[in-house]
Amino acid sequence: MDKRWDFDLPAGMVRQAAENEPLDEKALSEAIARGRVVVLGNRLRSGVVSPIAVGEGTRTKVNANYGTSRDAGTVEDELKKLRAAIDAGADAVMDLSTGPDLEKMLKLSLEKSEAPVGTVPIYKLAADVVVRGISFDDVSEEAFIEAAWEHCRLGVDFITVHCGLTREGIRQLDMQGRVTGIVSRGGSFLNRWMKATGKENPFYTYYDEILKMAAEFSVTLSLGDGLRPGSIADATDRGQVSELMILGELVQRAREAGVQAMVEGPGHVPLNDVRLNIELQKRLCDGAPFYVLGPLVTDVAPGYDHLTSAIGGAIAGAAGADFLCYVTPAEHLCLPTLEDVHTGVICCRIAAHAADLAKGLPGAADWDLAMSRARKALDWEKMYELAIDPPLARAVRGARAPADENLCSMCAELCAMRE
Amino acid sequence: MDKRWDFDLPAGMVRQAAENEPLDEKALSEAIARGRVVVLGNRLRSGVVSPIAVGEGTRTKVNANYGTSRDAGTVEDELKKLRAAIDAGADAVMDLSTGPDLEKMLKLSLEKSEAPVGTVPIYKLAADVVVRGISFDDVSEEAFIEAAWEHCRLGVDFITVHCGLTREGIRQLDMQGRVTGIVSRGGSFLNRWMKATGKENPFYTYYDEILKMAAEFSVTLSLGDGLRPGSIADATDRGQVSELMILGELVQRAREAGVQAMVEGPGHVPLNDVRLNIELQKRLCDGAPFYVLGPLVTDVAPGYDHLTSAIGGAIAGAAGADFLCYVTPAEHLCLPTLEDVHTGVICCRIAAHAADLAKGLPGAADWDLAMSRARKALDWEKMYELAIDPPLARAVRGARAPADENLCSMCAELCAMRE
């Protein structure tokens, strides 16, 4: 019999989350108690946020990032991206702003997003140091914890905290060597801070404090992977796995403290290692929900990383990853445009749906069946309606209209569907 | 000890094909003799065509289709697509014209393409019936065979012939029922012809004649899958597998006649069944090269089928599929534009490379390693040069140029690579 824990979730959130799942409220509650599913929703946003369930037995979810950087993306621009992401079907969003107006941006995000909003509270400190020139020594351990408290109090629904990145993990990484070193922005900042101050990661040292705030606000911890691989050559190395081992311990401590926790994962991973990565996380973290970035199955396709990550994401989802972070065509090149955000969400949703089909999630195949029936009937209006991106499907066919409106310009009268 | 067969290939073609492979000429010759690899190149185009090897131990290859239809695509347009496909890195192309000027189109294709050119000779007959109104009864068995002969004599390097689609296969399909029936244009035409005339498939009945012409011109047979599934619901059904069983027999007969043969495969297949499909083909067809269309892992994404097929293609390639037919963003909607062709080839090449990485093809990971080293060094010129689509990568970053030319507008000074 699996262990069960008590998570004090706001009234109604589980019921709400169950509405969009093949599980009923009872089954979902059971999965939550076993730590296999988390529900994203800050207590303060109860009634405002549409909480979502992430984990075993639920639909594979999609997250979209947006946010200002110093060079690009005004608050106004980025709020448009937030809306575009939700309109395209993102289940959750993360405000990853590092530019000016951090607090204003976040408050507006929480005001405007019905989807759960996540953040990486440490970015505020990184911006202080890197952009505003504050020295590492002037960033206290308390400042890390306070940054996280601040976001919880503002109503953020889930926070990425790199609690498992320790001095020992860095030692293992340095001893081993890497092609692309640390590629996580948060991980990189923490590493530099640890090296400059000689101190341990405050998120690890004061993890109990993090648990306390998460419990108070029903904030889900997204345990960040500061040592995720940033290249095929670095995938599934000792640095990555050493951090994952610690994340497994932190998941256990979170559950014992009544805090919902999920685990973040790679990154760049060759196709043949994707399943291994998912299965390893599930074992080491006792089935905690897994939130992956990609994985990107090759390094060579800048401009097409929405595709390299959809390949990895679909395989990861089929293997048990629960939550896919989108990657846009701008990845590795620049801040995404509004159009990139839309494309990124749709492509990630395709990966998530392909995974749900592969896992045999109840009901998932109904969508495909309806589409194929519409195809066989040459019912173009129905096909547009069922398409994952209806306006795009309509526009593509419309731009090259066929002579016979029942057919398409690919095969015309040779259409096999007519038979 | 595996069996060996004698394939009389034009002098120098194996050596030429080996130049772009991790195998040397001797190893490649051995794989060819075992029927595990085919080399595409019509004897008549010796010295003109750049022959390619398709099969076990070679790079996963990419094919791009183009060609006129009645509604769209002039000869001039389609020749531009042929060029765009080769420029984007397609290893082979198929002229799938069904519109007017079929012969002119094909002759110009063969004149202008250094890449191996494939065709589906039956399309000429389909166009005669469907577009020009000739009755099925007026299409003789001899006409099927003559259409194939004509293409061999013109210099076509590989032909798709649906030799395994029999009356018994159709019976199995009809008995079972399907959501989208037959979706192969060639298969659909053959089925209608068989039903109208009461006769057996001439490509099956007169297969020895097909073998004779293939041997004479060193044309590789691409044994078509007329019953490939056109929807997730129809994947891996008895209709599909019954045809595959016959294709296995036809591969054996081809080898015994000194004819190179590869086998075509699906189609629409859920992610969890992709590997099964590849392994089944390899068993039933004694390791013959497998040429797949997609597979598309969901039906719901018209406008994004370059992506749904890249997911399936990458998994298929990793599982042993040897040759991926590209799918463009126009699939299921219209005839692709020039830009669609470019996008389709690049996306299919990404899938093929991801597969080669996964299979550990010697040398495949060098590309990723070089890219990641350039990334770590923030060497943007090198990154562009190594990108699978250099102009696109340059344009995307250029359109949103960062303040610091060494960085990018995503993370700016927070760039983890700087560390």
Chai-1 contact restraints between the chains, C-beta under 6 A:
chainA,res_idxA,chainB,res_idxB,connection_type,confidence,min_distance_angstrom,max_distance_angstrom,comment,restraint_id
A,S69,B,A412,contact,1.0,0.0,6.0,A-B,restraint_1
A,R70,B,A412,contact,1.0,0.0,6.0,A-B,restraint_2
A,D71,B,P402,contact,1.0,0.0,6.0,A-B,restraint_3
A,D71,B,A403,contact,1.0,0.0,6.0,A-B,restraint_4
A,D71,B,S409,contact,1.0,0.0,6.0,A-B,restraint_5
A,D71,B,A412,contact,1.0,0.0,6.0,A-B,restraint_6
A,A72,B,R400,contact,1.0,0.0,6.0,A-B,restraint_7
A,A72,B,S409,contact,1.0,0.0,6.0,A-B,restraint_8
A,T98,B,L414,contact,1.0,0.0,6.0,A-B,restraint_9
A,A126,B,L414,contact,1.0,0.0,6.0,A-B,restraint_10
A,V130,B,E413,contact,1.0,0.0,6.0,A-B,restraint_11
A,V130,B,L414,contact,1.0,0.0,6.0,A-B,restraint_12
A,V179,B,S372,contact,1.0,0.0,6.0,A-B,restraint_13
A,T180,B,S372,contact,1.0,0.0,6.0,A-B,restraint_14
A,T180,B,K376,contact,1.0,0.0,6.0,A-B,restraint_15
A,I182,B,A416,contact,1.0,0.0,6.0,A-B,restraint_16
A,V183,B,A416,contact,1.0,0.0,6.0,A-B,restraint_17
A,R185,B,C411,contact,1.0,0.0,6.0,A-B,restraint_18
A,R185,B,L414,contact,1.0,0.0,6.0,A-B,restraint_19
A,R185,B,A416,contact,1.0,0.0,6.0,A-B,restraint_20
A,S188,B,A416,contact,1.0,0.0,6.0,A-B,restraint_21
A,S188,B,E419,contact,1.0,0.0,6.0,A-B,restraint_22
A,S231,B,S372,contact,1.0,0.0,6.0,A-B,restraint_23
A,I232,B,D368,contact,1.0,0.0,6.0,A-B,restraint_24
A,A233,B,L369,contact,1.0,0.0,6.0,A-B,restraint_25
A,A233,B,S372,contact,1.0,0.0,6.0,A-B,restraint_26
A,P270,B,L357,contact,1.0,0.0,6.0,A-B,restraint_27
A,P270,B,A358,contact,1.0,0.0,6.0,A-B,restraint_28
A,L271,B,A314,contact,1.0,0.0,6.0,A-B,restraint_29
A,L271,B,A318,contact,1.0,0.0,6.0,A-B,restraint_30
A,L271,B,A354,contact,1.0,0.0,6.0,A-B,restraint_31
A,L271,B,A358,contact,1.0,0.0,6.0,A-B,restraint_32
A,N272,B,A358,contact,1.0,0.0,6.0,A-B,restraint_33
A,V297,B,A354,contact,1.0,0.0,6.0,A-B,restraint_34
A,T298,B,H353,contact,1.0,0.0,6.0,A-B,restraint_35
A,T298,B,A354,contact,1.0,0.0,6.0,A-B,restraint_36
A,T298,B,D368,contact,1.0,0.0,6.0,A-B,restraint_37
A,D299,B,D368,contact,1.0,0.0,6.0,A-B,restraint_38
A,D299,B,M371,contact,1.0,0.0,6.0,A-B,restraint_39
A,D299,B,S372,contact,1.0,0.0,6.0,A-B,restraint_40
A,V300,B,W367,contact,1.0,0.0,6.0,A-B,restraint_41
A,V300,B,D368,contact,1.0,0.0,6.0,A-B,restraint_42
A,V300,B,M371,contact,1.0,0.0,6.0,A-B,restraint_43
A,V300,B,I388,contact,1.0,0.0,6.0,A-B,restraint_44
A,A301,B,I350,contact,1.0,0.0,6.0,A-B,restraint_45
A,A301,B,I388,contact,1.0,0.0,6.0,A-B,restraint_46
A,P302,B,A387,contact,1.0,0.0,6.0,A-B,restraint_47
A,P302,B,A393,contact,1.0,0.0,6.0,A-B,restraint_48
A,G303,B,D389,contact,1.0,0.0,6.0,A-B,restraint_49
A,G303,B,L392,contact,1.0,0.0,6.0,A-B,restraint_50
A,G303,B,A393,contact,1.0,0.0,6.0,A-B,restraint_51
A,G303,B,V396,contact,1.0,0.0,6.0,A-B,restraint_52
A,Y304,B,I350,contact,1.0,0.0,6.0,A-B,restraint_53
A,L307,B,L307,contact,1.0,0.0,6.0,A-B,restraint_54
A,L307,B,A310,contact,1.0,0.0,6.0,A-B,restraint_55
A,L307,B,C347,contact,1.0,0.0,6.0,A-B,restraint_56
A,L307,B,I350,contact,1.0,0.0,6.0,A-B,restraint_57
A,A310,B,L307,contact,1.0,0.0,6.0,A-B,restraint_58
A,I311,B,I311,contact,1.0,0.0,6.0,A-B,restraint_59
A,I311,B,A314,contact,1.0,0.0,6.0,A-B,restraint_60
A,I311,B,A354,contact,1.0,0.0,6.0,A-B,restraint_61
A,A314,B,L271,contact,1.0,0.0,6.0,A-B,restraint_62
A,A314,B,I311,contact,1.0,0.0,6.0,A-B,restraint_63
A,A318,B,L271,contact,1.0,0.0,6.0,A-B,restraint_64
A,L333,B,V396,contact,1.0,0.0,6.0,A-B,restraint_65
A,L333,B,R397,contact,1.0,0.0,6.0,A-B,restraint_66
A,C334,B,R397,contact,1.0,0.0,6.0,A-B,restraint_67
A,C334,B,R400,contact,1.0,0.0,6.0,A-B,restraint_68
A,C334,B,C408,contact,1.0,0.0,6.0,A-B,restraint_69
A,C334,B,S409,contact,1.0,0.0,6.0,A-B,restraint_70
A,C334,B,M410,contact,1.0,0.0,6.0,A-B,restraint_71
A,L335,B,S409,contact,1.0,0.0,6.0,A-B,restraint_72
A,L335,B,M410,contact,1.0,0.0,6.0,A-B,restraint_73
A,C347,B,L307,contact,1.0,0.0,6.0,A-B,restraint_74
A,I350,B,A301,contact,1.0,0.0,6.0,A-B,restraint_75
A,I350,B,Y304,contact,1.0,0.0,6.0,A-B,restraint_76
A,I350,B,L307,contact,1.0,0.0,6.0,A-B,restraint_77
A,H353,B,T298,contact,1.0,0.0,6.0,A-B,restraint_78
A,A354,B,L271,contact,1.0,0.0,6.0,A-B,restraint_79
A,A354,B,V297,contact,1.0,0.0,6.0,A-B,restraint_80
A,A354,B,T298,contact,1.0,0.0,6.0,A-B,restraint_81
A,A354,B,I311,contact,1.0,0.0,6.0,A-B,restraint_82
A,L357,B,P270,contact,1.0,0.0,6.0,A-B,restraint_83
A,A358,B,P270,contact,1.0,0.0,6.0,A-B,restraint_84
A,A358,B,L271,contact,1.0,0.0,6.0,A-B,restraint_85
A,A358,B,N272,contact,1.0,0.0,6.0,A-B,restraint_86
A,W367,B,V300,contact,1.0,0.0,6.0,A-B,restraint_87
A,D368,B,I232,contact,1.0,0.0,6.0,A-B,restraint_88
A,D368,B,T298,contact,1.0,0.0,6.0,A-B,restraint_89
A,D368,B,D299,contact,1.0,0.0,6.0,A-B,restraint_90
A,D368,B,V300,contact,1.0,0.0,6.0,A-B,restraint_91
A,L369,B,A233,contact,1.0,0.0,6.0,A-B,restraint_92
A,M371,B,D299,contact,1.0,0.0,6.0,A-B,restraint_93
A,M371,B,V300,contact,1.0,0.0,6.0,A-B,restraint_94
A,S372,B,V179,contact,1.0,0.0,6.0,A-B,restraint_95
A,S372,B,T180,contact,1.0,0.0,6.0,A-B,restraint_96
A,S372,B,S231,contact,1.0,0.0,6.0,A-B,restraint_97
A,S372,B,A233,contact,1.0,0.0,6.0,A-B,restraint_98
A,S372,B,D299,contact,1.0,0.0,6.0,A-B,restraint_99
A,K376,B,T180,contact,1.0,0.0,6.0,A-B,restraint_100
A,A387,B,P302,contact,1.0,0.0,6.0,A-B,restraint_101
A,I388,B,V300,contact,1.0,0.0,6.0,A-B,restraint_102
A,I388,B,A301,contact,1.0,0.0,6.0,A-B,restraint_103
A,D389,B,G303,contact,1.0,0.0,6.0,A-B,restraint_104
A,L392,B,G303,contact,1.0,0.0,6.0,A-B,restraint_105
A,A393,B,P302,contact,1.0,0.0,6.0,A-B,restraint_106
A,A393,B,G303,contact,1.0,0.0,6.0,A-B,restraint_107
A,V396,B,G303,contact,1.0,0.0,6.0,A-B,restraint_108
A,V396,B,L333,contact,1.0,0.0,6.0,A-B,restraint_109
A,R397,B,L333,contact,1.0,0.0,6.0,A-B,restraint_110
A,R397,B,C334,contact,1.0,0.0,6.0,A-B,restraint_111
A,R400,B,C334,contact,1.0,0.0,6.0,A-B,restraint_112
A,P402,B,D71,contact,1.0,0.0,6.0,A-B,restraint_113
A,A403,B,D71,contact,1.0,0.0,6.0,A-B,restraint_114
A,C408,B,C334,contact,1.0,0.0,6.0,A-B,restraint_115
A,S409,B,D71,contact,1.0,0.0,6.0,A-B,restraint_116
A,S409,B,A72,contact,1.0,0.0,6.0,A-B,restraint_117
A,S409,B,C334,contact,1.0,0.0,6.0,A-B,restraint_118
A,S409,B,L335,contact,1.0,0.0,6.0,A-B,restraint_119
A,M410,B,C334,contact,1.0,0.0,6.0,A-B,restraint_120
A,M410,B,L335,contact,1.0,0.0,6.0,A-B,restraint_121
A,C411,B,R185,contact,1.0,0.0,6.0,A-B,restraint_122
A,A412,B,S69,contact,1.0,0.0,6.0,A-B,restraint_123
A,A412,B,R70,contact,1.0,0.0,6.0,A-B,restraint_124
A,A412,B,D71,contact,1.0,0.0,6.0,A-B,restraint_125
A,E413,B,V130,contact,1.0,0.0,6.0,A-B,restraint_126
A,L414,B,T98,contact,1.0,0.0,6.0,A-B,restraint_127
A,L414,B,A126,contact,1.0,0.0,6.0,A-B,restraint_128
A,L414,B,V130,contact,1.0,0.0,6.0,A-B,restraint_129
A,L414,B,R185,contact,1.0,0.0,6.0,A-B,restraint_130
A,A416,B,I182,contact,1.0,0.0,6.0,A-B,restraint_131
A,A416,B,V183,contact,1.0,0.0,6.0,A-B,restraint_132
A,A416,B,R185,contact,1.0,0.0,6.0,A-B,restraint_133
A,A416,B,S188,contact,1.0,0.0,6.0,A-B,restraint_134
A,E419,B,S188,contact,1.0,0.0,6.0,A-B,restraint_135
